[in-house]
Amino acid sequence: MPVRSVEKSERSRILPQYSFRYAMLGVTSAVGLAWLARMSYQGSQWATSLLVPCAVVVIYFVVSFLLFVLAWVPAVILRDKNEDLREGNPFAADQLPPQILPPKGH
C-alpha cells in the first residue's frame, strides 16, 4: 500500500461547511424575495400571492426558534450543577438496565 505524502483533510464538525454554490443560491433567493416584496408593495396581486406563503414559512421558523429558546433557557439556568448523574442511572451503576423481556440465549 503506497504511503501518501499528504493526509486527507477531514471536515470540521464544529463549523458548518458552506460552498460557493450555496452562497450564490442564498443570495439569488434573497434577491428574488426582495423583488417579490417590492412588487407586492407596488400593488401587484400575483407578487402578494407568492410572498404570503413565503412569509408564513419564515414566521413558522421564527416562532419555532423562539419556542425552543423559551424552553431551553430555563432548562439550562435551572439545572442542578451538583446533580449526581450516577443516581438512578442503570448504565452508570455497572449493572444491566431493567428488561421487560428476558434476553434470549444463543
QUIQUI-V441265 format. One record per residue. RES is the residue in one small letter. SS is DSSP state (h for helix, s for strand, l for the rest). Layout:
{{RES:SS} {RES:SS}}
This chain:
{{m:l} {p:l} {v:l} {r:l} {s:l} {v:l} {e:l} {k:l} {s:l} {e:l} {r:l} {s:l} {r:l} {i:l} {l:l} {p:l} {q:l} {y:l} {s:l} {f:h} {r:h} {y:h} {a:h} {m:h} {l:h} {g:h} {v:h} {t:h} {s:h} {a:h} {v:h} {g:h} {l:h} {a:h} {w:h} {l:h} {a:h} {r:h} {m:h} {s:h} {y:h} {q:l} {g:l} {s:l} {q:h} {w:h} {a:h} {t:h} {s:h} {l:h} {l:h} {v:h} {p:h} {c:h} {a:h} {v:h} {v:h} {v:h} {i:h} {y:h} {f:h} {v:h} {v:h} {s:h} {f:h} {l:h} {l:h} {f:h} {v:h} {l:h} {a:h} {w:h} {v:h} {p:h} {a:h} {v:h} {i:h} {l:l} {r:l} {d:l} {k:l} {n:l} {e:l} {d:l} {l:l} {r:l} {e:l} {g:l} {n:l} {p:l} {f:l} {a:l} {a:l} {d:l} {q:l} {l:l} {p:l} {p:l} {q:l} {i:l} {l:l} {p:l} {p:l} {k:l} {g:l} {h:l}}
